[in-house]
């Protein structure tokens, strides 16, 4: 998948050598699955476990402008690159 504006990413893409990741995917009932496909996901990689956990907390929080009845549309899964996380 091509990124329109790579300069807008918080961290450079393609850091799979980092050991700790978060896989972002769509819930099974999300209508966007018809557009993106049932296997769509995006991986975000971090150098340390603490960085990943902080990012996961931030990514999965309820947005301050959300309505009371809104629920998260994304699933967040911890992933690990064993080769990179264990020297």
C-alpha positions in Angstrom: 0.0 0.0 0.0 1.4 3.4 -1.0 1.6 6.2 1.5 0.4 9.5 0.0 2.4 11.8 2.2 5.3 9.9 3.8 6.5 13.2 5.3 3.4 13.2 7.6 4.3 10.0 9.4 5.4 10.3 13.0 8.1 7.7 12.4 9.7 6.5 9.2 8.0 3.6 7.6 9.8 0.3 7.2 11.4 -0.1 10.6 10.7 -3.8 10.7 14.1 -4.3 12.3 12.6 -2.9 15.5 11.4 -5.7 17.7 8.1 -4.6 19.1 5.0 -3.9 17.0 1.3 -3.1 16.9 -0.8 -4.5 14.2 -3.8 -2.3 13.3 -6.7 -4.1 11.6 -10.4 -3.6 10.9 -13.1 -5.3 13.0 -15.0 -8.1 11.3 -18.2 -6.0 11.0 -16.5 -2.8 9.7 -17.9 -1.7 6.4 -14.5 -0.5 5.2 -13.5 -4.2 4.9 -15.4 -4.2 1.6 -13.1 -1.5 0.3 -9.8 -2.5 1.9 -10.3 -6.3 1.9 -10.7 -8.7 4.8 -6.9 -9.1 5.3 -6.0 -5.4 5.5 -3.7 -4.4 8.3 -0.9 -2.0 9.1 2.1 -2.7 11.3 3.8 0.0 13.4 7.2 -1.0 14.8 9.0 0.3 17.9 12.5 -0.2 19.3 11.5 -1.0 22.9 8.7 -2.6 24.7 8.0 0.6 26.6 7.7 2.6 23.4 5.2 0.1 22.0 3.1 0.1 25.1 2.9 3.9 25.3 1.9 4.0 21.6 -0.7 1.3 22.1 -2.2 3.2 25.0 -2.3 6.4 22.9 -3.7 4.6 19.7 -6.4 2.7 21.5 -7.7 5.5 23.7 -11.1 7.0 23.2 -10.7 10.3 21.3 -11.8 13.3 23.3 -14.2 14.4 20.5 -15.9 11.0 20.3 -19.6 10.7 21.1 -20.7 8.7 24.1 -22.1 5.9 21.8 -19.0 5.7 19.6 -16.9 2.5 19.8 -13.5 1.9 18.4 -13.5 0.7 14.8 -10.0 -0.7 14.8 -8.4 -3.7 16.5 -4.9 -3.4 18.0 -2.7 -6.5 18.4 0.7 -6.7 19.9 3.2 -8.3 17.6 6.9 -9.1 18.0 9.8 -9.6 15.6 11.7 -12.2 17.6 14.9 -11.9 15.6 15.1 -8.1 16.3 13.8 -8.2 19.9 16.3 -10.8 21.2 20.0 -10.0 20.5 
